[in-house]
Amino acid sequence: MMISANLNTYLVIAAVLLVIGIYGMVQHRSLIGMLISSEFILNGAALNFMAFNSFVAPNPAVGQIYTLFIMGIAAAEAAIVVSIIIAVYRKYQSEDPEELQDMKM
């Protein structure tokens, strides 16, 4: 089901998701907020793949495969980041990135 018959509508929505994600990455003071913002960025990219798949690509499976790949990467990223956040919180009792300045590699 298509919401609009115009490619520009989907590109504008994807650009809005990208801008919200970038703004959230810069503005949020918590690691969870940054994780959610990165999900917005990935959803904007997935929407671009699906939009171009529907309007431009001769093979409809290509955009869907890329979108499924992005969804898999996003799920793996979320699982890994949440486990890292839990480990950091257990050690430092904070999830504020500015309070975690003493972390050294």
ZIVEN-V931535 format. One record per pair of residues at least 12 apart in sequence whose C-alpha atoms are under 7 Angstrom apart, sorted by sequence separation. I is the first residue (numbers start at 0). J is the second residue. If there is no record, write none. Layout:
BEGIN
i = (I/I)
j = (J/J)
END
This chain:
BEGIN
i = (24/23/49/48/49/21/20/20/48/49/48/20/19/20/45/17/16/17/16/45/17/16/41/14/13/13/13/13/38/10/9/6/6/30/29/30/29/30/28/29/28)
j = (36/36/62/62/63/36/36/37/65/66/66/39/39/40/66/39/39/40/40/69/43/43/69/43/43/44/46/47/73/47/50/50/54/94/94/95/95/96/95/96/96)
END
